[in-house]
Amino acid sequence: MPALGLITVLYKSDDVLEDFFSGISMQDYKDYKLYLVDNSANENTTALVRRLQQQYPLAAMEHIDAGGNIGVAAGNNIGIQKALNDNCRYFLFLNNDIFIPQNFLLNKMVSLCEEHKMVSPKIFYHDSDLLWMAGGFIDYKMALGVHYGMKQKDAPEFNVAKYVTYVPTCFLIVHADVIKAVGMMDERYFAYYDDTDFVLRAVRKGFKVWYEPSLYIHHKVSSSSGGDDSMFYIYYGNRNKIYFIRKHFKGLHKLYLFAYVIIVRFFNYYLRYNSAGKKQLVKGIRDGFKMKITAQ
């Protein structure tokens, strides 16, 4: 049985898979299994995966047809359940639009995870020397996971190993103890804020994220969703923001966050969007208030 389960969700990911396979293949740690949960399964992707597996051999891999686009959170849950069934001790959530340049990274991540339970490396943009994430924190005033160092040059302050309260799950390893305590991803998010929700729930259970700056990856940000101004992001980013606030905050704090979000969305986004963007923004906020919340 593999010690480490690598869980990634594919959605029209063919263009990024070669770098993804290449980075994993060169790892000196081999006690893993890669779970490719495919939300856009088709014959071309299957053929590509087979070719890449021959070109960049992996220790073990399972290509799973999700049966359609069920969302990132639900796709991750399929991978989690598969890894649990295989008795994995460690679970690495990773985007497939990343490249791993260090061949010792998985080995080091597993070692650190045994001690710290949740571990994240430094993350750079793939096409520059700028940082995308050097640790982070939950900003309770904005109900938002904030990246340290985003779009900045690397610097000494970003090279201190420490505990942080937030990182995205585009490359996050967690111990089985975390999964057992926190549970699965919340599938109602579909995409966006599902990782913030998961990490916040873990932090509230007493876990912390260890940020390890000696390890790093490159991230091809938004290669599948179209970026922050896509209709997809406008809808789900805003819908899930409202849902996240409703789920995790109470009383006057929650009312303040609602007011803050609506005012900021109106002046910073609504006024500059075209008619399609305006409709998606309003629909997203409205649907966020309608979503059912259940205990998790």
Backbone torsions as a table, in degrees:
resi	resn	phi	psi	omega
1	MET	NA	138.7	179.5
2	PRO	-71.2	145.2	175.3
3	ALA	-78.2	-33.6	-173.2
4	LEU	-118.6	128.4	172.6
5	GLY	-104.3	121.1	175.7
6	LEU	-95.7	119.7	-172.6
7	ILE	-117.7	118.6	177.3
8	THR	-135.7	147.1	-178.9
9	VAL	-111.2	121.3	179.3
10	LEU	-90.8	139.6	167.7
11	TYR	-150.0	102.7	-177.2
12	LYS	49.9	51.7	-171.0
13	SER	-102.1	10.7	-172.4
14	ASP	-53.9	-38.9	-173.9
15	ASP	-67.9	-21.2	-175.7
16	VAL	-106.3	-5.0	-169.9
17	LEU	-71.6	-28.5	-178.1
18	GLU	-64.5	-46.8	176.8
19	ASP	-62.1	-37.6	179.9
20	PHE	-62.0	-51.4	179.2
21	PHE	-63.4	-41.1	-178.9
22	SER	-59.3	-46.5	-178.5
23	GLY	-64.4	-38.6	179.1
24	ILE	-72.3	-40.9	-176.6
25	SER	-59.4	-34.6	-175.9
26	MET	-84.4	2.3	179.5
27	GLN	-69.0	138.5	178.1
28	ASP	-80.8	-11.2	174.4
29	TYR	-88.0	125.4	-173.2
30	LYS	-119.0	-1.5	-176.6
31	ASP	-88.3	62.1	-176.4
32	TYR	-139.5	166.2	169.1
33	LYS	-136.8	132.0	178.4
34	LEU	-93.7	125.2	176.4
35	TYR	-105.2	105.3	177.5
36	LEU	-92.4	101.4	179.8
37	VAL	-93.1	112.5	-168.5
38	ASP	-101.3	111.3	178.5
39	ASN	-87.6	-0.4	177.8
40	SER	-141.3	47.1	-174.2
41	ALA	-60.4	135.5	177.6
42	ASN	-158.9	169.7	-175.2
43	GLU	-64.2	-36.9	-179.0
44	ASN	-64.9	-43.9	178.7
45	THR	-65.5	-41.2	178.3
46	THR	-59.9	-43.9	178.5
47	ALA	-64.9	-39.8	178.8
48	LEU	-63.8	-45.0	179.7
49	VAL	-60.3	-41.9	178.8
50	ARG	-63.5	-42.4	179.1
51	ARG	-65.0	-44.6	-179.4
52	LEU	-65.8	-34.2	178.8
53	GLN	-65.4	-32.3	176.1
54	GLN	-75.7	-39.5	-178.2
55	GLN	-74.4	-36.7	-179.3
56	TYR	-127.1	82.9	-173.4
57	PRO	-59.5	136.4	177.8
58	LEU	-111.7	157.8	-179.5
59	ALA	-63.0	-46.7	177.7
60	ALA	-161.1	147.3	-176.8
61	MET	-153.1	146.4	173.0
62	GLU	-133.7	121.7	178.5
63	HIS	-97.2	115.6	-169.5
64	ILE	-113.5	123.6	175.2
65	ASP	-81.4	114.1	-178.1
66	ALA	-76.3	-10.0	178.9
67	GLY	85.7	16.4	-177.8
68	GLY	134.1	179.5	-179.2
69	ASN	-81.8	93.0	-176.8
70	ILE	-93.3	-1.2	179.1
71	GLY	99.6	163.3	-177.6
72	VAL	-68.8	-46.7	-176.2
73	ALA	-62.8	-45.6	179.8
74	ALA	-66.0	-37.6	176.6
75	GLY	-62.9	-44.0	176.1
76	ASN	-59.8	-38.3	-179.8
77	ASN	-65.1	-35.4	174.9
78	ILE	-61.5	-45.5	178.1
79	GLY	-63.2	-41.7	177.9
80	ILE	-59.2	-47.1	-178.3
81	GLN	-64.0	-40.4	176.7
82	LYS	-61.2	-44.2	-179.4
83	ALA	-67.6	-37.0	175.4
84	LEU	-63.0	-42.7	179.2
85	ASN	-63.1	-28.6	178.5
86	ASP	-90.2	7.5	176.8
87	ASN	62.0	34.7	176.0
88	CYS	-64.6	144.5	178.2
89	ARG	-94.6	-25.7	-177.8
90	TYR	-129.2	146.4	-177.5
91	PHE	-128.3	117.0	179.0
92	LEU	-107.6	111.4	173.1
93	PHE	-83.6	125.8	-179.0
94	LEU	-146.6	136.6	171.6
95	ASN	-67.6	156.3	174.2
96	ASN	-92.5	-2.7	174.3
97	ASP	-95.0	42.6	179.0
98	ILE	-128.6	161.3	172.2
99	PHE	-131.3	137.1	-178.8
100	ILE	-106.0	104.9	-176.4
101	PRO	-82.2	-19.2	-176.4
102	GLN	-96.6	121.3	-176.1
103	ASN	-75.0	-10.5	179.0
104	PHE	-99.7	3.0	-170.3
105	LEU	-62.2	-49.0	-177.9
106	LEU	-61.5	-41.2	179.0
107	ASN	-58.2	-46.4	-179.7
108	LYS	-68.7	-39.1	-180.0
109	MET	-62.4	-42.9	179.5
110	VAL	-63.8	-43.7	179.4
111	SER	-60.8	-44.6	179.8
112	LEU	-68.5	-34.1	-178.7
113	CYS	-65.2	-34.2	178.6
114	GLU	-61.2	-33.8	-179.6
115	GLU	-87.2	-42.9	-169.3
116	HIS	-104.2	-13.4	176.7
117	LYS	77.0	-34.3	176.8
118	MET	-140.2	127.3	-174.1
119	VAL	-139.6	139.0	177.4
120	SER	-134.8	143.1	174.8
121	PRO	-88.6	178.1	168.6
122	LYS	-74.7	145.8	-178.2
123	ILE	-128.7	128.1	177.0
124	PHE	-105.5	153.1	164.5
125	TYR	-61.2	144.7	-174.7
126	HIS	-73.8	-23.4	-172.6
127	ASP	-110.3	17.9	178.1
128	SER	-158.3	178.1	176.3
129	ASP	-97.6	15.9	179.8
130	LEU	-84.8	149.1	177.4
131	LEU	-76.8	143.2	168.5
132	TRP	-101.3	-34.9	-178.4
133	MET	-158.9	127.7	175.7
134	ALA	-129.5	59.9	-172.0
135	GLY	85.2	-179.1	-179.9
136	GLY	-176.3	-175.1	-179.2
137	PHE	-152.0	157.9	173.0
138	ILE	-84.9	118.7	175.8
139	ASP	-88.8	103.6	-176.5
140	TYR	-73.7	-16.4	177.6
141	LYS	-77.0	-21.9	-179.6
142	MET	-121.4	0.9	-177.9
143	ALA	52.9	57.5	-169.8
144	LEU	-147.4	140.8	170.4
145	GLY	-84.9	122.5	-174.0
146	VAL	-109.8	134.7	176.3
147	HIS	-87.6	131.6	166.5
148	TYR	-74.0	140.9	170.2
149	GLY	77.8	6.4	-173.2
150	MET	-60.8	127.9	179.9
151	LYS	63.5	25.5	176.1
152	GLN	-112.6	158.8	172.0
153	LYS	-70.7	149.1	175.9
154	ASP	-60.7	145.6	-175.7
155	ALA	-153.9	164.9	-176.9
156	PRO	-54.3	-35.2	-177.5
157	GLU	-68.4	-16.9	178.6
158	PHE	-96.0	6.5	-177.3
159	ASN	-116.4	31.8	177.0
160	VAL	-110.4	117.5	176.8
161	ALA	-70.0	132.4	-175.4
162	LYS	-166.1	168.9	172.1
163	TYR	-82.5	139.7	175.7
164	VAL	-131.1	167.4	-176.4
165	THR	-103.6	-2.3	177.8
166	TYR	-156.5	138.4	163.1
167	VAL	-147.2	155.0	174.6
168	PRO	-74.2	163.6	-179.4
169	THR	-94.1	22.5	176.2
170	CYS	-72.6	-16.5	170.5
171	PHE	-162.9	84.4	-176.0
172	LEU	-137.3	124.1	175.9
173	ILE	-100.1	135.0	179.0
174	VAL	-130.5	148.5	177.6
175	HIS	-77.3	154.5	176.6
176	ALA	-57.1	-28.6	178.0
177	ASP	-60.1	-34.9	179.3
178	VAL	-68.3	-46.2	179.5
179	ILE	-59.6	-42.9	-178.8
180	LYS	-65.4	-35.2	-177.7
181	ALA	-82.7	-38.2	-171.7
182	VAL	-93.9	-34.0	-177.0
183	GLY	92.7	-163.4	-173.7
184	MET	-85.6	173.2	173.0
185	MET	-67.9	150.3	177.2
186	ASP	-82.8	106.6	-173.4
187	GLU	-69.9	-14.3	-178.7
188	ARG	-68.2	-18.9	177.8
189	TYR	-70.9	-31.9	-175.5
190	PHE	68.5	-63.6	175.4
191	ALA	-156.1	146.5	-178.2
192	TYR	75.9	131.0	-179.0
193	TYR	72.7	-9.1	175.8
194	ASP	-63.9	-36.8	178.8
195	ASP	-73.4	-40.0	177.2
196	THR	-60.7	-42.0	177.9
197	ASP	-60.5	-47.2	-177.3
198	PHE	-63.9	-46.7	-178.5
199	VAL	-66.5	-40.2	178.2
200	LEU	-62.1	-43.1	177.9
201	ARG	-62.1	-37.9	178.1
202	ALA	-65.9	-44.0	179.5
203	VAL	-62.3	-40.0	179.4
204	ARG	-70.6	-16.9	173.6
205	LYS	-87.7	0.1	176.1
206	GLY	102.1	2.3	177.7
207	PHE	-87.0	156.0	174.6
208	LYS	-129.0	157.6	177.9
209	VAL	-99.7	126.6	176.2
210	TRP	-89.4	118.2	176.4
211	TYR	-91.3	121.0	-176.4
212	GLU	-116.3	98.4	-173.6
213	PRO	-74.1	-13.8	177.0
214	SER	-73.0	-13.5	176.9
215	LEU	-107.5	142.9	-178.9
216	TYR	-154.0	156.3	174.7
217	ILE	-135.2	170.6	174.0
218	HIS	-113.2	137.7	-172.5
219	HIS	-123.5	123.9	176.2
220	LYS	-88.2	84.5	-167.2
221	VAL	-63.7	133.2	174.9
222	SER	58.0	34.7	-179.1
223	SER	-71.6	-20.2	-177.8
224	SER	-110.8	-22.7	-174.2
225	SER	-95.2	-17.1	176.5
226	GLY	98.5	-1.4	177.1
227	GLY	96.5	177.4	-172.8
228	ASP	-72.9	-13.9	178.9
229	ASP	-104.6	9.1	176.5
230	SER	-73.3	154.2	177.4
231	MET	-59.8	-34.7	179.2
232	PHE	-60.7	-49.6	-178.1
233	TYR	-68.9	-42.2	-178.8
234	ILE	-56.3	-43.4	-178.8
235	TYR	-71.1	-59.0	-172.8
236	TYR	-71.1	-35.1	178.0
237	GLY	-61.0	-40.2	-178.2
238	ASN	-82.5	-41.3	176.4
239	ARG	-57.1	-47.1	-174.5
240	ASN	-74.0	-26.4	174.8
241	LYS	-61.4	-48.1	179.9
242	ILE	-63.7	-44.4	179.7
243	TYR	-61.4	-43.8	179.8
244	PHE	-59.2	-44.5	178.8
245	ILE	-62.9	-46.8	-179.0
246	ARG	-61.4	-35.9	-175.7
247	LYS	-75.8	-36.0	-167.3
248	HIS	-113.4	-7.5	-175.6
249	PHE	-126.2	158.4	-173.6
250	LYS	-135.3	163.1	168.7
251	GLY	58.5	-142.3	-177.3
252	LEU	-63.5	-33.0	178.0
253	HIS	-60.2	-43.4	179.0
254	LYS	-64.8	-43.3	179.1
255	LEU	-62.9	-40.7	176.7
256	TYR	-59.9	-44.4	-178.4
257	LEU	-64.6	-40.6	176.9
258	PHE	-59.4	-47.7	-179.1
259	ALA	-62.5	-43.7	-179.5
260	TYR	-60.7	-48.4	-177.4
261	VAL	-62.0	-46.7	-176.1
262	ILE	-66.5	-41.3	179.2
263	ILE	-65.1	-46.6	-179.5
264	VAL	-63.8	-43.2	179.7
265	ARG	-61.7	-38.4	-178.1
266	PHE	-67.2	-51.6	-173.3
267	PHE	-79.1	-33.5	-175.7
268	ASN	-91.4	-23.1	-173.5
269	TYR	-125.6	-54.7	-175.1
270	TYR	-54.3	-44.2	-175.1
271	LEU	-67.8	-23.3	-178.8
272	ARG	-101.9	-12.1	179.9
273	TYR	-74.0	154.5	169.3
274	ASN	-75.8	-178.9	-173.9
275	SER	-62.6	-37.2	179.4
276	ALA	-65.8	-42.3	178.5
277	GLY	-64.9	-40.2	177.6
278	LYS	-59.5	-44.5	-179.6
279	LYS	-63.3	-42.0	-179.9
280	GLN	-66.2	-38.9	178.6
281	LEU	-63.0	-48.6	-179.6
282	VAL	-64.7	-43.0	179.6
283	LYS	-63.9	-40.8	179.6
284	GLY	-62.2	-46.8	179.2
285	ILE	-63.6	-44.8	-180.0
286	ARG	-60.8	-46.0	-178.9
287	ASP	-67.6	-30.0	177.4
288	GLY	-62.3	-33.4	177.3
289	PHE	-76.7	-19.5	-178.1
290	LYS	-89.9	-18.2	-173.4
291	MET	-63.9	138.8	179.9
292	LYS	-77.9	136.7	178.8
293	ILE	-112.1	126.8	175.8
294	THR	-124.8	157.2	-178.7
295	ALA	-62.7	144.6	-179.1
296	GLN	-140.6	NA	NA
